[in-house]
Amino acid sequence: MGYGVPEVQEAFAGFTSKMDKSIENMKTEFQNIRAGRANPHILDKITVDAYGSPTPLSQVSNITVPEARVLLLSVWDSSLLKAVEKAILAANIGLTPNNDGKVIRLVFPEITGERRKELVKTVKALGETAKVALRNERRDILEIFKRLKKDSVITEDDQKTYDKDVEKAVNLKTDLVERLVKEKEDEIVKV
């Protein structure tokens, strides 16, 4: 969008950035929801005390998904197997590592129908939070446009045009949120 007024360009840049951050936050939260399927992202925040410094799990092992409900960690240095096992237990992610001396297996338990319903509610709540954040961003930028019009920086026609552009952007992002929520719900409900 080519807007000649620097204040408008700045407002739109901040608006777009904040909307994207809201959606990214929601996606990150979705990754932390276990849907009964093995998800390597559940290990993203786990660090292992390797060679005297905390190291991300992904930097000391290869993480694969050999079966739908199993994560397999092939630790590159077998002397770190115990440390990796200890780090996973300490992370309290609800999974118990099975160490066979060569690899570590994490088996995700089947989730019950009741738990699936709870997870779907959580996903819907996260989606709603993201939509509220989008609406708040819309309100904030529309206030900026009102102020700019009042200060005679932009015309009334400009304000109407910008308002429509904001509405289009918010609608697109809201549709994206709804699609992502639906995809996550389908993932949870699928047995």
Secondary structure, 3 states (H helix, E strand, C coil): CCCCCHHHHHHHHHHHHHHHHHHHHHHHHHHCCCCCCCCHHHHCCCEEEECCEEEEHHHCEEEEEEECCEEEEEECCHHHHHHHHHHHHHHCCCCCEEECCCCEEEECCCCCHHHHHHHHHHHHHHHHHHHHHHHHHHHHHHHHHHHHHHCCCCCHHHHHHHHHHHHHHHHHHHHHHHHHHHHHHHHHHCC
